Amino acid sequence: MKIAARLATALNTVSRRCEDDNLGCITVFLCVCEHNGICIKDIVHLCGLSEAKVSRSVESLRLSGRQGLVDVHRHPTDGRKRLVFLTDDGEALRAEMECLFQGA
């Protein structure tokens, strides 16, 4: 399978799981896959999305599926910050997407 086809398959896999099927959710999910435990502000910086868009995307990912794809916790030393982690379902989807790219 060519790289473009693998990418399309991976993006479709994420978008099927999101309540809000949009590029913001996909971008945020991929960012959290690469930086599990990342704070919202860092997602904003890395993805170039507005804080409002990131917050909406995180909330959509949090509510998708049985347990959601991500979970949000307050930072242990700075209660103003929110950290985003993959749930077990999110980890399973990340692993599924990794399999799609192996050998690409």
Stockholm file with secondary structure:
# STOCKHOLM 1.0

chainA/1-104         MKIAARLATALNTVSRRCEDDNLGCITVFLCVCEHNGICIKDIVHLCGLSEAKVSRSVESLRLSGRQGLVDVHRHPTDGRKRLVFLTDDGEALRAEMECLFQGA
#=GR chainA/1-104 SS CCHHHHHHHHHHHHHHHCSSCSHHHHHHHHHHHHSTTEEHHHHHHHHTCCHHHHHHHHHHHHHSTTTCSEEEEECSSCTTCEEEEECHHHHHHHHHHHHHHTTC
#=GC SS_cons         CCHHHHHHHHHHHHHHHCSSCSHHHHHHHHHHHHSTTEEHHHHHHHHTCCHHHHHHHHHHHHHSTTTCSEEEEECSSCTTCEEEEECHHHHHHHHHHHHHHTTC
//
